[in-house]
């Protein structure tokens, strides 16, 4: 055993990181491979792993080693940042009793399993008591985190997903976007209505061909499948570990775009994980910079790159060769009109990039009210429908297309949703910086080549890991903190010209 307290901490956090990786792999398996009857057993396994990790993190010796290491902090910048993040992680964990940590894990697992059935049946009443227990425990956790960190309860939950970002940072950004949307959406719809309707490629699109194309797209973007897998799940996601990335999608023989663009999105997440520095594996500083940073990478690949005119001009002929049919439907310009079509819809994951933030704004307001106690779980469906009408002027016809559509709350993820829109805004800002630094990016995308873009992202975003917070990461990569105007400029150029 070393006499250096910081090295002892690194050893301990390495073990905690390994437990986290095991938890991640079991979570992936639960969504992608596990038979339905394994749910209760898997919930207990995940709860025990969460409890073991919490025990390692909150043992008395950790507080002693942190104090000793901070009294004589390491001189190297990454080590100093790692020590700061160790303290942050310990502070957030030490305020939570071990039995609460396990109770939260069990409640989340139980609720998530019932939610799958409730969503299929469009029956909120079925999952309501389980969600009430999840929310009760989230409020308890938020209160403990608030006392330990000095943040408001909901902010303390947000800080767990993207450190340094709270409701006060998000509110003005979302309010400004809501005002922009009220003017821009009708304008975009009017411009769209004046143009010829895009041609729909004629299906069916065999799933085996879709699987091959999805794998090829992911590899072309840059994912190394000696360190990755592509599987199926009800809700596409990216998981696993930096050395063993797991991405999923879902296939529909009537619509290949859902699977293909879903894979592009999840590949962006996986590339970020694969690009994290191996030298800091399983250390806090070696993790991603947060979920807003993560979403910026998935949306940069899917929306900024894969839906660009340049890339679609290359992709169209590849799709036509695979599926056949009328070549005109696979023309890059037609795919652009088809895949960048603005439409007021009920489903977040199917929303266009202009209306998508409205879905997030609604969830931000509702989850903040749920944690704050001003909205009861029983009143969630009505509040959802009312808020949706205010933002987009339409009302979901049932709860499956309303408050049951997302897994997040039913799996205990409160404070996550703002990261989606912060990530979209950051993606526009980062892509603009990448294009300025590497003028050949679009010419390369027109050849199906992501190497210049990935070559810029690796050192400027991925390799920085958590050594920088979200705003400092953007400052170093783009020259300034988050600038929502970069996103609205992007939307105006793509949707409001003509």
C-alpha positions in Angstrom: 0.0 0.0 0.0 1.5 3.3 -1.1 2.0 6.2 1.5 0.8 8.7 -1.1 -2.8 9.6 -0.3 -3.5 10.7 -3.9 -2.2 7.5 -5.3 -4.4 5.5 -2.9 -7.3 7.5 -4.1 -6.5 6.8 -7.7 -6.4 3.1 -6.9 -9.7 3.2 -5.1 -11.4 5.2 -7.9 -10.1 2.7 -10.4 -12.0 0.0 -8.5 -15.1 2.2 -8.3 -14.8 2.8 -12.0 -14.7 -0.9 -12.7 -17.8 -1.4 -10.7 -19.5 1.4 -12.7 -18.5 -0.4 -15.9 -20.0 -3.6 -14.7 -23.2 -1.7 -13.8 -23.2 -0.2 -17.3 -22.8 -3.5 -19.0 -25.6 -5.1 -17.0 -27.8 -2.1 -17.8 -27.1 -2.5 -21.5 -27.9 -6.2 -21.3 -31.2 -5.4 -19.5 -32.3 -3.3 -22.4 -30.8 -5.2 -25.4 -30.5 -8.9 -24.5 -32.1 -9.9 -21.2 -35.3 -12.0 -21.3 -38.3 -10.3 -19.7 -38.4 -12.7 -16.8 -34.9 -11.6 -15.6 -36.0 -8.1 -14.6 -36.4 -8.6 -10.8 -33.1 -10.5 -10.5 -31.3 -7.8 -12.6 -32.7 -5.1 -10.5 -31.2 -6.7 -7.4 -27.8 -7.1 -9.1 -27.8 -3.4 -10.1 -28.8 -2.3 -6.6 -26.0 -4.4 -5.0 -23.4 -3.0 -7.4 -24.6 0.5 -6.7 -24.4 -0.2 -2.9 -20.8 -1.6 -3.2 -19.7 1.4 -5.2 -21.2 3.7 -2.6 -19.5 1.8 0.2 -16.1 2.2 -1.5 -16.6 5.8 -2.2 -17.8 6.8 1.3 -15.5 4.7 3.5 -13.9 6.9 6.2 -10.4 6.5 4.7 -11.5 8.3 1.6 -12.3 11.5 3.5 -8.9 11.2 5.3 -7.0 10.7 2.0 -8.8 13.6 0.3 -7.9 15.9 3.1 -4.3 14.8 3.1 -4.0 15.0 -0.7 -5.6 18.5 -0.8 -3.1 19.7 1.9 -0.3 19.0 -0.7 -2.1 18.9 -4.0 -0.4 17.4 -7.1 1.3 19.9 -9.4 0.3 18.4 -12.7 -2.9 20.0 -14.1 -4.7 16.8 -14.9 -3.9 15.3 -11.5 -5.1 18.5 -9.8 -8.4 18.4 -11.8 -8.8 14.7 -11.0 -8.4 15.4 -7.3 -11.0 18.2 -7.5 -13.4 15.8 -9.2 -12.7 13.1 -6.6 -13.8 15.6 -3.9 -16.9 16.5 -5.9 -17.8 12.9 -6.4 -17.2 12.1 -2.7 -19.3 15.1 -1.5 -22.2 14.0 -3.7 -22.0 10.4 -2.4 -21.2 10.9 1.3 -24.5 12.8 1.9 -26.5 9.9 0.7 -27.2 6.9 3.0 -26.3 3.6 1.5 -29.8 2.3 2.0 -31.2 5.2 0.0 -28.8 4.5 -2.8 -29.9 0.9 -3.1 -33.6 1.9 -2.6 -33.3 4.3 -5.5 -31.7 1.7 -7.7 -34.4 -0.9 -6.9 -37.3 1.6 -7.4 -35.9 2.8 -10.7 -35.5 -0.8 -12.0 -39.0 -1.8 -10.9 -40.6 1.3 -12.4 -38.7 1.1 -15.7 -40.0 -2.5 -16.2 -43.6 -1.5 -15.5 -43.3 1.6 -17.7 -42.5 -0.6 -20.7 -45.9 -2.3 -20.3 -47.7 0.9 -19.5 -46.4 2.7 -22.6 -47.4 -0.2 -24.8 -50.9 -0.1 -23.3 -51.0 3.7 -23.1 -52.0 3.3 -19.4 -50.4 5.9 -17.1 -52.4 4.5 -14.1 -50.5 1.2 -14.4 -47.1 2.9 -13.7 -48.3 5.8 -11.6 -47.6 4.2 -8.1 -44.1 3.1 -9.2 -43.4 6.6 -10.5 -44.6 8.1 -7.3 -42.1 6.0 -5.4 -39.3 7.0 -7.8 -40.2 10.7 -7.4 -40.4 10.4 -3.6 -36.9 9.0 -3.5 -35.6 11.5 -6.0 -36.9 14.3 -3.8 -35.2 12.7 -0.8 -31.9 12.4 -2.8 -32.2 16.0 -4.1 -32.7 17.3 -0.6 -29.6 15.5 0.7 -27.5 16.7 -2.3 -28.8 20.2 -1.8 -27.7 20.3 1.8 -24.2 19.0 0.9 -23.6 21.2 -2.2 -25.5 24.4 -1.4 -27.4 24.1 -4.6 -31.2 24.1 -4.9 -32.6 20.6 -4.9 -33.4 20.4 -8.6 -30.1 22.1 -9.5 -28.3 19.5 -7.4 -29.8 16.8 -9.7 -28.9 18.8 -12.8 -25.4 19.1 -11.6 -25.1 15.3 -11.5 -25.6 15.3 -15.3 -23.8 18.4 -16.3 -21.7 20.1 -13.6 -21.8 23.8 -13.3 -25.2 24.2 -15.1 -28.3 25.0 -13.1 -31.9 26.1 -13.8 -30.9 29.8 -13.6 -28.5 29.2 -16.5 -31.1 27.3 -18.6 -34.3 29.4 -18.0 -33.3 32.4 -20.0 -31.9 30.3 -22.8 -35.1 28.3 -23.0 -37.3 31.4 -22.7 -35.4 33.1 -25.6 -35.7 30.0 -27.7 -39.5 29.7 -27.0 -39.8 33.3 -28.3 -37.7 32.5 -31.4 -39.8 29.4 -32.1 -43.1 31.3 -32.0 -42.0 33.4 -34.9 -39.6 31.0 -36.7 -41.8 27.9 -36.8 -44.8 29.4 -38.7 -42.2 31.0 -41.1 -40.5 27.7 -41.7 -43.8 26.0 -42.2 -44.8 28.6 -44.8 -41.5 28.3 -46.7 -41.8 24.5 -46.6 -45.4 24.6 -47.9 -44.4 26.7 -51.0 -41.9 24.0 -52.0 -42.7 20.7 -53.7 -43.3 17.9 -51.2 -40.3 15.5 -50.9 -40.5 12.1 -52.5 -40.8 9.2 -50.0 -38.5 6.2 -51.0 -40.7 3.2 -51.6 -40.4 0.3 -49.2 -40.4 -2.2 -47.8 -36.8 -1.9 -46.6 -35.5 -5.4 -45.5 -34.2 -5.3 -42.0 -31.1 -7.3 -43.0 -30.1 -4.6 -45.5 -30.8 -1.9 -42.9 -28.5 -3.7 -40.4 -25.7 -3.9 -43.0 -26.1 -0.2 -43.9 -26.2 0.9 -40.3 -23.0 -1.0 -39.5 -21.3 0.4 -42.5 -22.4 4.0 -41.7 -21.1 3.7 -38.1 -17.8 2.3 -39.4 -17.5 5.1 -42.0 -18.1 7.7 -39.3 -15.2 6.2 -37.4 -16.4 3.6 -34.9 -14.0 0.7 -34.5 -16.0 -2.5 -34.2 -13.2 -4.4 -32.5 -14.3 -2.2 -29.5 -18.0 -1.9 -30.2 -21.3 -3.7 -30.9 -24.5 -2.7 -32.6 -27.7 -4.3 -31.3 -31.4 -3.7 -31.1 -33.5 -2.2 -28.3 -36.9 -0.6 -27.8 -35.3 2.8 -27.2 -32.0 3.5 -29.1 -29.1 4.3 -26.7 -25.4 4.2 -26.3 -23.8 2.4 -23.3 -21.0 0.1 -22.4 -17.5 1.4 -21.6 -14.8 3.3 -23.5 -13.1 0.1 -24.4 -16.4 -1.8 -25.2 -18.9 0.6 -26.7 -22.5 -0.6 -27.1 -24.9 1.1 -29.3 -28.5 0.1 -30.2 -31.2 1.1 -32.7 -34.6 -0.2 -33.8 -35.7 -1.2 -37.2 -38.9 -0.6 -39.2 -39.3 -2.2 -42.6 -41.4 0.8 -43.6 -38.9 3.4 -42.6 -35.1 2.9 -42.8 -34.3 6.5 -41.8 -35.3 5.8 -38.2 -32.6 3.1 -37.8 -29.9 4.8 -39.9 -30.1 8.2 -38.3 -30.5 6.6 -34.8 -27.2 4.8 -35.4 -25.5 8.0 -36.6 -26.7 9.7 -33.3 -25.5 6.8 -31.1 -22.2 6.5 -33.0 -21.5 10.1 -32.0 -21.9 9.2 -28.4 -19.7 6.1 -28.8 -17.0 8.0 -30.6 -16.8 10.4 -27.7 -16.3 7.6 -25.3 -13.8 5.9 -27.5 -11.8 9.1 -27.8 -11.4 9.6 -24.0 -7.8 9.4 -22.9 -6.8 5.8 -22.0 -4.2 7.2 -19.5 -7.0 8.4 -17.3 -9.3 5.4 -17.7 -11.6 4.9 -14.7 -10.6 8.2 -13.1 -13.1 11.0 -12.7 -11.0 13.3 -15.0 -11.0 10.7 -17.7 -14.8 10.6 -18.0 -16.9 12.6 -20.5 -17.3 16.3 -19.6 -21.1 15.8 -18.9 -24.3 14.9 -20.6 -24.6 18.3 -22.5 -21.1 17.7 -23.8 -22.1 14.2 -24.7 -25.3 15.3 -26.5 -23.3 17.8 -28.4 -21.2 15.0 -29.9 -24.2 12.8 -30.9 -26.1 15.7 -32.4 -23.0 17.0 -34.2 -22.6 13.7 -36.0 -26.3 13.0 -36.7 -27.7 16.5 -37.3 -24.8 18.7 -38.3 -22.8 16.2 -40.4 -25.1 13.3 -41.5 -28.0 15.6 -42.4 -25.8 18.1 -44.2 -26.2 18.8 -47.9 -22.7 17.6 -48.4 -23.0 14.2 -46.8 -26.5 13.5 -48.2 -25.2 14.0 -51.7 -22.9 11.1 -51.0 -25.3 9.0 -49.0 -28.2 9.1 -51.4 -26.6 6.9 -54.2 -25.4 4.4 -51.5 -29.0 4.0 -50.3 -30.4 3.7 -53.8 -27.9 1.0 -54.6 -29.0 -0.9 -51.5 -32.8 -0.5 -51.7 -33.5 0.2 -55.4 -36.6 2.0 -56.5 -36.8 5.5 -58.0 -33.5 7.2 -58.0 -35.1 10.6 -57.6 -36.2 9.7 -54.1 -32.6 9.2 -53.0 -31.3 12.4 -54.5 -29.4 14.3 -51.8 -31.6 17.4 -52.1 -34.7 15.3 -51.8 -33.3 13.5 -48.7 -32.6 16.9 -47.2 -36.2 18.0 -47.7 -37.4 14.7 -46.3 -35.1 14.4 -43.3 -35.1 18.1 -42.4 -38.8 18.6 -42.6 -40.3 20.8 -39.9 -43.4 19.2 -38.4 -45.3 19.7 -35.1 -45.3 16.2 -33.7 -45.9 14.5 -30.4 -42.8 12.3 -30.2 -39.5 13.8 -29.0 -37.2 11.3 -30.6 -38.9 11.9 -34.0 -38.9 15.7 -33.8 -37.1 17.9 -36.2 -34.3 20.0 -34.8 -36.4 23.2 -34.8 -39.2 21.8 -32.7 -37.1 19.4 -30.6 -36.2 22.1 -28.0 -39.9 22.6 -27.3 -40.1 19.0 -26.2 -37.1 19.5 -23.9 -38.5 22.8 -22.5 -41.7 21.1 -21.5 -39.9 18.3 -19.7 -37.5 20.7 -17.9 -40.5 22.6 -16.5 -42.4 19.5 -15.5 -39.6 17.7 -13.9 -38.6 20.8 -12.0 -42.1 21.0 -10.7 -42.2 17.3 -9.8 -39.0 17.6 -7.7 -40.1 20.9 -6.2 -43.4 19.4 -5.1 -45.6 21.8 -7.0 -46.8 19.1 -9.4 -48.2 15.8 -8.2 -47.4 12.6 -10.2 -51.1 12.1 -10.6 -51.5 15.4 -12.4 -48.6 14.7 -14.8 -50.7 13.7 -17.9 -52.9 16.8 -17.7 -49.9 19.1 -17.1 -48.1 17.5 -20.0 -50.9 18.0 -22.4 -51.5 21.6 -21.4 -47.8 22.5 -21.7 -47.5 20.8 -25.0 -50.5 22.8 -26.4 -48.9 26.0 -25.1 -45.5 25.3 -26.8 -46.5 23.6 -30.1 -50.3 24.2 -30.4 -51.2 20.5 -30.4 -52.4 18.0 -27.8 -51.3 14.4 -27.6 -54.2 12.0 -28.2 -53.1 9.5 -25.6 -50.4 9.1 -22.9 -48.3 6.8 -25.0 -47.6 9.8 -27.2 -47.6 12.1 -24.1 -46.0 11.6 -20.7 -45.3 7.9 -21.2 -43.0 8.2 -24.3 -39.6 8.6 -22.6 -37.8 6.2 -20.3 -35.9 8.9 -18.3 -38.2 9.7 -15.4 -39.3 6.1 -15.0 -35.7 5.1 -14.7 -35.0 7.9 -12.2 -33.2 10.4 -14.5 -34.4 13.8 -13.3 -32.3 16.8 -14.4 -31.1 15.2 -17.6 -33.4 16.7 -20.2 -31.9 20.2 -20.4 -28.7 18.5 -21.7 -30.4 17.6 -25.0 -31.0 21.2 -26.0 -27.8 22.6 -24.5 -26.0 19.9 -26.5 -27.8 20.8 -29.7 -26.8 24.4 -29.2 -23.2 23.4 -28.4 -23.1 21.1 -31.5 -23.9 24.1 -33.8 -21.2 26.2 -32.1 -18.6 23.4 -32.3 -19.4 22.5 -35.9 -19.0 26.2 -36.9 -15.6 26.2 -35.1 -14.5 23.0 -36.8 -15.5 24.3 -40.2 -13.5 27.5 -39.6 -10.4 25.5 -38.5 -10.7 22.8 -41.2 -12.2 24.3 -44.4 -12.2 20.9 -46.1 -14.7 19.3 -43.8 -17.7 19.6 -46.1 -15.8 18.6 -49.2 -14.8 15.5 -47.3 -18.3 14.7 -46.1 -19.4 14.9 -49.8 -17.1 12.0 -50.3 -18.4 10.1 -47.3 -15.2 10.9 -45.4 -15.5 11.9 -41.7 -11.7 11.8 -41.1 -11.1 15.6 -41.2 -14.1 16.3 -38.8 -13.1 13.5 -36.4 -9.5 14.6 -36.6 -10.5 17.9 -35.2 -12.9 16.6 -32.6 -10.4 14.1 -31.1 -7.9 16.7 -29.7 -10.3 19.6 -29.2 -13.3 17.8 -27.5 -12.8 14.1 -26.9 -9.3 14.1 -25.5 -10.1 16.9 -23.0 -12.4 14.5 -21.2 -13.6 16.0 -17.8 -10.5 18.1 -17.3 -12.7 21.1 -18.3 -16.3 21.9 -17.5 -18.8 22.4 -20.2 -18.3 26.2 -20.6 -14.5 26.0 -20.4 -14.5 23.1 -23.0 -16.5 25.4 -25.3 -14.2 28.3 -24.6 -11.1 26.3 -25.6 -12.7 24.7 -28.6 -14.7 27.6 -30.1 -13.3 30.7 -28.5 -16.3 31.4 -26.2 -18.9 29.9 -23.8 -22.2 28.5 -25.0 -23.7 31.0 -27.5 -27.3 30.0 -28.3 -27.2 32.4 -31.2 -25.0 29.9 -33.0 -27.9 27.4 -33.0 -30.5 29.9 -34.2 -28.1 31.1 -37.0 -27.8 27.4 -38.0 -31.6 27.0 -38.0 -32.1 30.2 -40.0 -29.6 29.1 -42.6 -31.1 25.7 -42.9 -34.9 26.4 -42.6 -35.6 30.1 -43.1 -33.9 30.8 -46.5 -36.4 31.2 -49.3 
